[in-house]
Amino acid sequence: MDHLGRVEYLPEPEDARILSAIDPAAVGFQGAWRAEVTGWAPLEAAPVLSSRRQRAFVANGFIFAVFISAMFAIWNSGLLIVELNLPTSEWANDVTQLSDASDAGLTGAGVRVCMVDTGIDSTHDALAKVDLTFKDLRGTSTVPIDYGLIAHGTLMAGILVADGHQIGAAPGVTLGVAAALGADADGGNSGDERTVAEAIRWCQDTFEADIISLSLGGEQDLDANREGATASATRRAVDSGIFVVAAAGNDGGSSDDGLVSVPANIPRVITVGATTIAQEVWANSSMGSQYLEGGETRDHPNQKPEVVAPGVGIISTGSNNAWYSSTGTSDATVFVTAALSLLLEEHPEYRPTQSSNGSCIDAIKVALMNSVQPLHENGLHDDHTGYGELRALDWINEVTSTAPTC
């Protein structure tokens, strides 16, 4: 029995009394699938302070001495007030031209977007009007629920579709949310690869998504000779013409392994890194390798990551009807999903059909490559900044002007 010494035993979801032996070294096995995405867990999102009415203070006592008694009376009455507004991250919509696309009347109407995450708290006031379909693959809830420790799924959904203190970047989309991840003992959000794969298949087969947005990931296994369940489900989706947008990962800096997360490594997936308000790449945004698992060089427009977008200090919806600040390539992913939603609204001819084979994805990715704002000096692509930073309206206009066939 020595050959069983390295296996792990996991309870079957249908019957916890039944244990399955899992070999972590086996082909296709993937351990921690995380919303935080490989190697770096962001700080717990801190609630944004609620707006409250504050009394103003007039500093120059000499000039206003004659009015001092009156000023105290007004001050004490509460009539002299300044409203402190909640912070926003509208700068992210502005720099990526999502605001420009919105001003042109685009909302994502008619486009079906599916998010695989920790779920969604639809009781948030800013999410009350969302056209939502929910699937619980982690539990048995028949109503929307967020299993995340920091309501990660709710945060991501708000970036896309919120209607409140801040407006989502594509509020008109039809949204599907599959709950596949949840809080874990390590203070993060994680899940089983089989569940994530099942969620991706649900997005494709049942929800019939045009776009699948994956603010999650697992580590690449370069020793594997067969891809895991989530990578297979993702490849099946893109080969059917369904757009998949996925986070590059948050293991940048000194701990960067030089690889984007799975399934962001799949060639036709649009892989997204993160930038700051200064339009610089975020230090923890994962770098990409331009070699496939078999050693072949990645071709344009599929070099990783393809694009970067704002992902630092993003304000969005969270638990308890509050607004939170979030950082990571997860956030950046949703901005690209939003831009793609607006593009497919403007050009519905590129949405997947029963006969789609992925060629339209290739065409739209070429347009993306040719429309971004480069953040590097040399060459078409950079391992950290991709082809450049998202410019939504330029992407749409590139498709309009070139009218690629597929």
MOVEN-V150355 format. One record per pair of residues at least 24 apart in sequence whose ideal C-beta (glycine too) atoms are under 8 Angstrom apart, sorted by sequence separation. I is the first residue (numbers start at 1). J is the second residue. D is the distance in whole Angstrom. If there is no record, write none. Layout:
# MOVEN-V150355
I;J;D, I;J;D
This chain:
# MOVEN-V150355
56;80;5, 120;144;5, 121;145;7, 153;177;6, 178;202;5, 244;268;7, 245;269;7, 246;270;7, 247;271;8, 248;272;6, 308;332;7, 309;333;8, 311;335;8, 340;364;8, 371;395;4, 53;78;8, 55;80;6, 56;81;7, 119;144;7, 120;145;8, 121;146;4, 178;203;6, 191;216;8, 193;218;7, 212;237;6, 244;269;5, 245;270;5, 246;271;6, 247;272;6, 248;273;4, 261;286;7, 267;292;8, 310;335;6, 55;81;6, 56;82;5, 119;145;5, 120;146;6, 153;179;7, 244;270;7, 246;272;7, 248;274;8, 260;286;5, 285;311;7, 309;335;4, 371;397;7, 54;81;7, 55;82;8, 119;146;4, 127;154;7, 130;157;7, 176;203;6, 243;270;7, 245;272;6, 259;286;7, 260;287;8, 281;308;6, 309;336;5, 368;395;6, 371;398;4, 53;81;5, 54;82;5, 118;146;5, 119;147;5, 153;181;8, 235;263;8, 238;266;7, 259;287;8, 260;288;5, 265;293;8, 367;395;6, 370;398;6, 53;82;8, 54;83;8, 118;147;5, 119;148;7, 152;181;7, 178;207;8, 204;233;8, 217;246;7, 234;263;4, 239;268;7, 258;287;5, 259;288;7, 260;289;8, 282;311;6, 307;336;6, 53;83;6, 54;84;6, 118;148;3, 121;151;6, 124;154;7, 127;157;7, 200;230;7, 212;242;6, 214;244;7, 216;246;8, 217;247;6, 233;263;8, 238;268;4, 252;282;7, 253;283;5, 256;286;6, 258;288;8, 259;289;5, 282;312;5, 368;398;8, 53;84;8, 117;148;7, 127;158;7, 130;161;5, 176;207;4, 197;228;8, 211;242;7, 212;243;7, 214;245;7, 215;246;8, 216;247;7, 231;262;5, 235;266;6, 238;269;6, 252;283;6, 253;284;6, 256;287;5, 258;289;5, 267;298;7, 367;398;4, 51;83;7, 52;84;6, 126;158;6, 147;179;6, 197;229;4, 201;233;5, 204;236;7, 210;242;7, 211;243;5, 212;244;5, 213;245;5, 214;246;4, 215;247;5, 217;249;6, 230;262;6, 231;263;5, 234;266;5, 252;284;4, 273;305;4, 367;399;5, 51;84;6, 118;151;7, 120;153;5, 121;154;5, 130;163;8, 144;177;7, 146;179;7, 148;181;7, 176;209;6, 196;229;8, 197;230;5, 200;233;4, 204;237;5, 209;242;6, 210;243;7, 211;244;8, 212;245;7, 213;246;8, 214;247;7, 230;263;5, 235;268;8, 251;284;7, 252;285;5, 271;304;5, 272;305;6, 275;308;5, 277;310;7, 51;85;6, 118;152;5, 119;153;5, 120;154;5, 124;158;7, 127;161;7, 129;163;6, 145;179;7, 147;181;7, 148;182;6, 149;183;4, 196;230;5, 200;234;6, 203;237;7, 211;245;6, 228;262;7, 231;265;8, 250;284;5, 252;286;5, 268;302;7, 271;305;4, 272;306;7, 273;307;7, 274;308;6, 275;309;6, 276;310;8, 51;86;5, 117;152;6, 118;153;4, 119;154;8, 127;162;7, 128;163;8, 147;182;3, 148;183;6, 149;184;8, 181;216;6, 193;228;6, 194;229;6, 197;232;7, 198;233;8, 201;236;8, 231;266;6, 234;269;6, 250;285;7, 251;286;5, 252;287;6, 267;302;4, 271;306;5, 272;307;6, 273;308;4, 274;309;7, 275;310;6, 277;312;7, 364;399;7, 367;402;6, 50;86;7, 117;153;3, 118;154;8, 126;162;4, 127;163;8, 147;183;6, 193;229;5, 197;233;4, 204;240;7, 249;285;8, 250;286;7, 270;306;5, 271;307;8, 272;308;7, 273;309;8, 274;310;7, 275;311;7, 276;312;5, 277;313;7, 49;86;8, 120;157;5, 126;163;6, 152;189;5, 193;230;5, 196;233;8, 200;237;6, 220;257;8, 222;259;8, 248;285;6, 249;286;3, 270;307;7, 272;309;6, 274;311;3, 275;312;7, 367;404;7, 48;86;6, 115;153;7, 126;164;3, 141;179;8, 149;187;6, 204;242;6, 219;257;8, 248;286;5, 273;311;8, 274;312;6, 366;404;7, 48;87;6, 117;156;6, 125;164;6, 126;165;7, 149;188;7, 150;189;7, 203;242;8, 220;259;5, 265;304;7, 117;157;8, 124;164;8, 126;166;8, 139;179;7, 149;189;6, 219;259;8, 220;260;8, 248;288;7, 264;304;7, 364;404;8, 115;156;6, 133;174;8, 135;176;7, 137;178;6, 138;179;5, 148;189;5, 220;261;7, 264;305;7, 363;404;4, 115;157;6, 131;173;8, 133;175;7, 134;176;8, 135;177;7, 137;179;6, 138;180;6, 147;189;8, 219;261;7, 220;262;5, 363;405;7, 131;174;5, 132;175;5, 133;176;5, 134;177;5, 135;178;5, 136;179;5, 137;180;5, 138;181;7, 217;260;8, 218;261;6, 219;262;7, 286;329;7, 363;406;5, 131;175;6, 132;176;8, 133;177;8, 134;178;8, 135;179;7, 138;182;5, 217;261;3, 218;262;5, 260;304;5, 284;328;8, 285;329;6, 362;406;7, 115;160;8, 130;175;6, 132;177;7, 134;179;7, 216;261;8, 217;262;6, 220;265;6, 260;305;6, 282;327;8, 217;263;7, 360;406;4, 113;160;7, 217;264;6, 282;329;8, 285;332;8, 359;406;4, 214;263;7, 343;392;8, 347;396;8, 350;399;7, 214;264;8, 342;392;6, 346;396;5, 339;390;6, 343;395;6, 347;399;6, 138;191;7, 160;213;8, 274;327;8, 339;392;4, 343;396;5, 346;399;8, 347;400;7, 274;328;6, 336;390;6, 338;392;8, 342;396;7, 346;400;7, 274;329;5, 335;390;6, 248;304;7, 273;329;6, 339;395;6, 343;399;6, 350;406;7, 113;170;7, 120;177;5, 138;195;7, 156;213;7, 248;305;4, 272;329;6, 274;331;7, 275;332;7, 339;396;8, 119;177;6, 137;195;5, 274;332;4, 111;170;7, 120;179;8, 156;215;5, 273;332;7, 306;365;7, 113;173;5, 115;175;7, 117;177;7, 119;179;3, 272;332;5, 111;172;8, 112;173;7, 113;174;7, 114;175;8, 115;176;7, 117;178;8, 118;179;6, 137;198;6, 272;333;5, 301;362;7, 307;368;6, 108;170;3, 110;172;8, 111;173;5, 112;174;5, 113;175;6, 114;176;4, 115;177;5, 116;178;5, 117;179;7, 118;180;8, 137;199;5, 306;368;6, 107;170;6, 108;171;7, 109;172;4, 111;174;7, 113;176;7, 114;177;7, 115;178;7, 117;180;7, 118;181;5, 119;182;8, 152;215;7, 272;335;8, 302;365;7, 306;369;7, 106;170;8, 107;171;6, 108;172;5, 109;173;7, 110;174;8, 112;176;7, 114;178;7, 116;180;5, 117;181;6, 118;182;6, 135;199;7, 272;336;5, 301;365;4, 102;167;8, 107;172;3, 108;173;4, 116;181;8, 118;183;8, 137;202;7, 301;366;5, 307;372;6, 107;173;8, 270;336;6, 300;366;8, 102;169;8, 135;202;5, 301;368;7, 308;375;7, 301;369;4, 224;293;8, 300;369;6, 270;340;7, 98;169;5, 118;189;5, 135;206;7, 222;293;6, 98;170;8, 135;207;8, 220;293;8, 133;207;6, 90;166;7, 93;169;6, 88;165;7, 89;166;7, 308;385;5, 88;166;5, 250;328;5, 303;381;5, 308;386;5, 86;165;5, 250;329;6, 304;383;8, 307;386;5, 116;196;6, 249;329;6, 250;330;8, 300;380;7, 306;386;5, 307;387;6, 308;388;7, 309;389;7, 247;328;7, 248;329;5, 300;381;7, 305;386;4, 306;387;6, 307;388;7, 308;389;5, 309;390;4, 35;117;6, 247;329;4, 304;386;7, 307;389;7, 308;390;7, 35;118;6, 116;199;4, 247;330;5, 303;386;7, 307;390;5, 116;200;6, 303;387;8, 247;332;7, 247;333;5, 301;387;7, 116;203;7, 246;333;6, 114;202;8, 245;333;6, 114;203;4, 268;358;6, 245;336;5, 290;381;8, 245;337;5, 114;207;5, 268;361;5, 290;383;7, 268;362;7, 279;373;8, 281;375;6, 289;383;7, 112;207;7, 114;209;4, 245;340;7, 270;365;7, 280;375;7, 288;383;5, 112;208;6, 113;209;7, 116;212;7, 279;375;7, 287;383;5, 288;384;8, 112;209;5, 113;210;7, 114;211;7, 115;212;8, 116;213;8, 243;340;6, 268;365;8, 287;384;5, 112;210;5, 113;211;5, 114;212;5, 115;213;5, 116;214;6, 117;215;6, 270;368;7, 288;386;7, 111;210;5, 112;211;7, 113;212;8, 114;213;7, 115;214;8, 117;216;7, 285;384;7, 111;211;7, 113;213;6, 115;215;7, 116;216;7, 275;375;7, 243;344;8, 281;384;5, 281;385;5, 44;149;8, 45;150;5, 44;150;5, 45;151;8, 243;352;8, 45;155;7, 242;352;5, 275;385;8, 279;389;6, 241;352;4, 273;384;7, 240;352;6, 241;353;7, 273;385;7, 35;148;7, 215;328;8, 273;386;6, 215;329;8, 216;330;7, 242;356;8, 275;389;6, 215;330;3, 241;356;3, 271;386;8, 36;152;8, 215;331;7, 240;356;6, 241;357;6, 35;152;4, 240;357;7, 241;358;6, 35;153;8, 215;333;5, 239;357;7, 240;358;7, 241;359;8, 243;361;6, 214;333;7, 215;334;7, 239;358;5, 241;360;6, 213;333;6, 238;358;6, 241;361;7, 213;334;6, 243;364;7, 238;361;6, 213;337;4, 258;383;8, 211;337;6, 211;340;6, 211;341;6, 210;341;8, 252;384;8, 211;344;7, 210;344;6, 210;351;5, 210;352;6, 44;187;8, 41;186;8, 35;181;5, 41;187;7, 34;181;7, 41;188;5, 33;181;7, 166;315;6, 165;315;8, 166;316;7, 36;188;5, 35;188;7, 36;189;7, 164;317;8, 34;188;6, 35;189;4, 162;316;7, 34;189;6, 35;190;8, 159;314;6, 162;317;5, 34;190;5, 33;190;6, 34;191;8, 159;316;5, 166;323;7, 32;190;5, 33;191;5, 158;316;4, 165;323;6, 33;192;7, 158;317;3, 33;193;6, 156;316;7, 157;317;7, 158;318;8, 155;316;5, 154;316;8, 155;317;7, 30;193;4, 33;196;5, 154;317;5, 155;318;6, 29;193;8, 154;318;6, 154;319;7, 169;334;7, 151;317;8, 169;335;6, 151;318;5, 170;337;8, 150;318;7, 151;319;4, 170;338;4, 173;341;5, 150;319;8, 155;324;6, 169;338;3, 170;339;8, 168;338;7, 169;339;7, 155;326;5, 170;341;4, 159;331;6, 170;342;6, 146;319;7, 151;324;8, 172;345;8, 150;324;8, 156;330;6, 160;334;5, 155;330;8, 156;331;7, 159;334;4, 155;331;8, 159;335;7, 156;333;8, 160;337;6, 37;215;7, 152;330;7, 156;334;5, 160;338;6, 37;216;6, 38;217;5, 159;338;7, 35;215;6, 37;217;4, 38;218;7, 39;219;8, 35;216;5, 38;219;6, 160;341;8, 34;216;6, 33;216;6, 34;217;7, 33;217;7, 34;218;7, 95;279;6, 33;218;5, 92;277;8, 32;218;7, 91;277;6, 31;218;7, 32;219;8, 30;218;5, 31;219;8, 30;219;7, 127;317;6, 30;221;7, 126;317;5, 29;221;8, 124;317;5, 124;318;8, 28;224;6, 121;317;8, 125;321;6, 27;224;5, 33;230;7, 121;318;8, 124;321;5, 27;225;6, 28;226;5, 30;228;5, 121;319;6, 123;321;7, 27;226;5, 28;227;6, 29;228;7, 30;229;8, 28;228;4, 30;230;7, 28;229;7, 42;250;7, 40;249;8, 41;250;8, 37;247;5, 39;249;7, 40;250;4, 37;248;8, 38;249;4, 39;250;7, 40;251;5, 37;249;5, 38;250;6, 39;251;3, 40;252;8, 37;250;5, 38;251;5, 96;309;6, 36;250;6, 96;310;7, 40;255;7, 95;310;7, 39;255;6, 92;309;8, 39;257;8, 92;310;4, 91;310;7, 89;310;7, 92;314;6, 38;261;5, 37;261;5, 89;313;6, 113;337;6, 89;314;5, 89;315;4, 88;315;5, 89;316;8, 87;315;6, 113;341;6, 86;315;8, 108;338;7, 111;341;5, 30;262;7, 108;341;4, 111;344;5, 108;342;6, 111;345;5, 107;342;8, 110;345;6, 106;342;4, 108;344;8, 109;345;6, 86;323;6, 98;335;7, 108;345;5, 87;325;8, 101;339;7, 107;345;7, 110;348;7, 96;335;6, 106;345;6, 98;338;6, 102;342;8, 106;346;6, 111;351;7, 98;339;6, 101;342;5, 93;335;8, 92;335;6, 96;339;7, 40;284;5, 98;342;7, 39;286;8, 38;286;7, 37;286;8, 48;315;6, 47;318;7, 50;322;8, 45;318;6, 47;320;8, 48;322;7, 47;322;5, 48;323;5, 47;323;7, 48;324;6, 47;324;6, 48;325;6, 46;324;7, 45;324;4, 46;325;6, 45;325;6, 45;326;5, 42;326;7, 43;327;8, 42;327;5, 42;328;5, 104;393;7, 106;396;8, 37;328;7, 101;392;5, 36;328;7, 37;329;6, 100;392;7, 101;393;5, 37;330;6, 96;389;7, 97;390;8, 100;393;5, 36;330;8, 95;389;7, 96;390;5, 97;391;5, 98;392;5, 35;330;6, 96;391;6, 97;392;4, 101;396;6, 96;392;5, 97;393;4, 97;394;6
